[in-house]
Amino acid sequence: IWYVPMSLEYVWNFLIMMTVSIFVILKFQKGRRDFALLFFVTGSITAYFDFLTTETITLLIPLVLLLTMLEEHNELQNFKNGIRTTFFSILQWGIGYALTFLSKWTIASIVLQKNCFAQAISQAEYRIGGETTEVTYIQELLGALVQNISCLFPFSFLGKSGYGMAILTFFAILIIYYLFKDTKNSCYFSNLMFVIASIPYFRFLVLGNHSYLHHFFTYRAQMTTILCLWLALNYGIKSLKQRF
């Protein structure tokens, strides 16, 4: 993460994420609970500034903050409400992102007087399902997951064994959670955090080619995963929640 300010290409999504997070907190403190327009605008702004680096953090980090505040004020109440809030937030963000993306190619086609959508669709198909010359499609998908995970700090300093240590750490967190979780109270919020923590990996799989070739900057999307895992432990293990 500390490399982000050194690159104009990398920094935009983090600036957007932090700005939107502030707006989410301020709106919540003022008693306002309608965040549809905010997520819609966030998706639109992300599509304008992003270079397919870490676009999901502009949605997921503010969303996690919102869900956490709802939980703290006893307004979330159950897993179903959490999933509903998550789904509609993703939908609003996705509509804003898609419309801005489409408008960009529409304006380009009008100005240049040629069909720019063909090139856009071709690039999209390549980023989603394109194969590199060195590996097969399945190896590319698995490699996208492995290489992004291996870039996480401090596992990135372990070389080829980094991804193995990272995966073992993830499993250790899950084991700790299930061994020490608070069975007297509902752990639905922790389960919700585990669901959101997995979203960056779906992104890596959907954009397999892009995530494989550019793992050295797309891995930062796992900022969401790390935050969600910590919150899952904090809310799922009674002693942790009381301590922190």
Secondary structure, 3 states (H helix, E strand, C coil): CCCHHHCHHHHHHHHHHHHHHHHHHHHHHCCCCCCHHHHHHHHHHHHHHCCCCCCCHHHHHHHHHHHHHHHHCCCCCCHHHHHHHHHHHHHHHHHHHHHHHHHHHHHHHHHHCCCCHHHHHHHHHHHHHCCCCCCCHHHHHHHHHHHHHHCCCCHHHHHHHHHHHHHHHHHHHHHHHHHHCCCCCCCHHHHHHHHHHCHHHHHHHHCHHHHHHCHHHHHHHHHHHHHHHHHHHHHHCHHHHHHC
